[in-house]
Amino acid sequence: MLYKFKSKAAGDLIMLEPNGRQVLQIIGKDPGPKGIVEPPQMGAAIQALEAAIARDEAEQKKAEEEAQARGEKALGADGISLRQRAVPFIDMLRRAEKAGEDIVWGV
């Protein structure tokens, strides 16, 4: 399944199901097949995503430091980071909030 996020304030944003589900769970939305993020909810959604990105990066840095302390080669992040996945959605949230437009998916 794909999530296709739409808003009149920005171009469509498409995410694979696991990534879209993760982003929606972070912002406190049900990752169902249809949904909406309204402008009053967008500020909190942006803050939640930015906090999750900071936690993810801190955990990654800690894991790398622990591996180096044990004399092991530090393992890189698995694939694409949360930051890389979430920044386009954060941009969409900011544009939609500024324009007073909803973000919807599955409609």
C-alpha positions as CSV (number, residue, x, y, z in Angstrom):
1,M,0.0,0.0,0.0
2,L,1.1,3.6,-0.6
3,Y,0.2,6.7,1.3
4,K,-0.5,9.6,-1.0
5,F,-0.7,12.8,1.0
6,K,-2.5,15.7,-0.7
7,S,-2.9,19.4,0.0
8,K,-3.9,22.4,-2.0
9,A,-0.8,24.2,-0.5
10,A,1.8,21.7,-1.7
11,G,2.5,19.0,-4.3
12,D,1.4,15.4,-3.5
13,L,3.7,13.4,-1.3
14,I,3.9,9.6,-1.7
15,M,5.3,7.3,0.9
16,L,5.5,3.5,1.1
17,E,3.2,2.0,3.7
18,P,5.7,1.4,6.5
19,N,7.2,4.9,6.3
20,G,3.8,6.6,6.0
21,R,2.5,4.6,9.0
22,Q,5.5,5.6,11.0
23,V,5.1,9.3,10.3
24,L,1.3,9.1,11.0
25,Q,1.9,7.3,14.3
26,I,4.5,9.9,15.4
27,I,2.1,12.7,14.8
28,G,-0.7,10.8,16.7
29,K,-2.9,10.0,13.7
30,D,-4.5,6.7,12.9
31,P,-2.5,5.2,10.0
32,G,-5.7,4.0,8.4
33,P,-6.4,4.1,4.6
34,K,-8.1,7.6,4.9
35,G,-7.4,10.6,7.1
36,I,-6.9,14.3,7.5
37,V,-4.5,16.6,9.3
38,E,-6.2,20.0,9.9
39,P,-4.3,23.3,10.2
40,P,-4.7,23.6,14.0
41,Q,-3.0,20.2,14.4
42,M,0.0,20.9,12.2
43,G,2.1,22.8,14.7
44,A,2.0,19.9,17.2
45,A,2.6,17.5,14.3
46,I,5.8,19.4,13.3
47,Q,7.0,19.4,16.8
48,A,6.4,15.7,17.3
49,L,8.3,14.8,14.1
50,E,11.2,17.1,15.0
51,A,11.4,15.5,18.4
52,A,11.3,12.0,16.9
53,I,14.1,12.9,14.5
54,A,16.2,14.2,17.4
55,R,15.7,11.0,19.4
56,D,16.4,8.8,16.4
57,E,19.7,10.7,15.7
58,A,20.7,10.6,19.3
59,E,20.1,6.9,19.5
60,Q,22.1,6.4,16.3
61,K,25.0,8.5,17.6
62,K,25.0,6.6,21.0
63,A,25.1,3.2,19.2
64,E,28.0,4.3,17.0
65,E,29.9,5.6,20.1
66,E,29.3,2.3,22.0
67,A,30.5,0.3,19.0
68,Q,33.7,2.3,18.8
69,A,34.2,1.9,22.5
70,R,34.1,-1.8,22.1
71,G,36.6,-1.6,19.3
72,E,34.0,-2.6,16.7
73,K,33.3,-0.9,13.4
74,A,30.4,1.5,13.8
75,L,27.4,0.4,11.8
76,G,25.7,3.0,9.8
77,A,22.0,3.7,9.9
78,D,19.9,1.1,8.2
79,G,19.0,2.6,4.9
80,I,17.3,6.0,4.9
81,S,17.0,7.9,8.1
82,L,13.8,9.2,9.7
83,R,15.0,12.7,9.0
84,Q,15.2,11.9,5.2
85,R,11.7,10.4,5.3
86,A,10.0,13.0,7.4
87,V,11.5,16.3,6.1
88,P,9.3,16.4,3.0
89,F,6.3,15.8,5.2
90,I,7.3,18.5,7.6
91,D,7.7,20.9,4.7
92,M,4.2,19.9,3.5
93,L,2.9,20.5,7.0
94,R,4.5,24.0,7.2
95,R,3.1,25.0,3.8
96,A,-0.4,23.7,4.5
97,E,-0.4,25.4,7.9
98,K,0.7,28.7,6.5
99,A,-2.0,28.5,3.8
100,G,-4.7,27.2,6.2
101,E,-5.2,24.1,4.1
102,D,-5.8,20.5,5.2
103,I,-3.6,17.5,4.3
104,V,-5.5,14.4,3.4
105,W,-4.7,10.9,2.3
106,G,-6.8,8.1,0.8
107,V,-9.4,10.4,-0.7
